[in-house]
């Protein structure tokens, strides 16, 4: 009887970007359309491709790498814990999870944390908590709960989540879709109030404080406080999806903090802070080192979840817990929210200077270091993609969204000198596409 051998290709055998892309194309599912950059190394705000070319990273893995690539403190925490014990499942306790839960609940000021792995898992978790609370505490008849969502939302790509998406590319041929959601226009408090008054079985409202995937659509300053107030008035859960916007990205610890001026750790300034009933975190909670997500809530909401009703084999594993704690410590110690706030203002000011004298860009918008430019072309055009390809050639990596929008989100450890270098690359590249 012969034993079939498997030809194992070594990573070091792949000598070119072309080879790496060809391997993915042949052996991987075609569920992404990446920019043709094959990255091999990352450090701080920089990444290097297989050929050794150096780039500024202006996407930060969709804001997962807020602390910079391979932050030595986060890497060390991961390395140290992985050498001790990496996974116990939740069949047993481990000596790190409770420490992490206490640290994170103190950090964000909630009673309880439910640990998961991916952002989409965390959103699904929040939906389950919301529905169960609605049936057991609010008294909505079982299976009749409705959750309000907002047009042009992006919360992930699971079956439930795409059920309330506007993105037909993400939805088509994946039905039947999950019922129980009502869509209302984003940044329209009157529309939200109308739905809350007309429907008696509303359990919660799920919202991104800034819509990242929609093109960094930033609502009016008073919109999120109004959402919070209306949710309180109608006894529905205000659920904030801060997977992309949270952990200092917008110049505050959380986007629901609004335009605060906190100089240290989050002060929860009364004039701007809109405390959610359910807070959803992911991405930068891990420092880009390991999959970590979490849902936070107070006892009155979280305690509806009992043993056997929700969980994850890897959720709350010791490595994830150690990584998350260090990732949050880095944000606080290095004052990354304050850096994002200051440099974000500079970036938008520089881009507005450019827009005054050039017609390739319609506008720049954002908060902190989560920004986007709207290209003066149709959503169906390839202009934004072509600009990103040219930016890559010039040493900066970014990615279009919605056809004519380019998102700019560098790691929050970026310095002012580095930012101005990037502004120079961006503006010089844009000039080549002037009409």
PyMOL commands that set and color helices and strands:
alter all, ss='L'
color gray80, all
select helices_A, chain A and resi 11-13+17-27+60-63+72-82+97-108+119-138+159-162+168-171+189-198+223-233+255-257+283-286+299-302+318-333+336-357+383-393+416-431
alter helices_A, ss='H'
color red, helices_A
select strands_A, chain A and resi 39-43+46-49+54-57+112-116+146-150+181-184+202-207+210-211+217-218+237-241+278-281+293-297+361-367+370-375+396-397+399-401+405-408
alter strands_A, ss='S'
color yellow, strands_A
deselect
rebuild
show_as cartoon
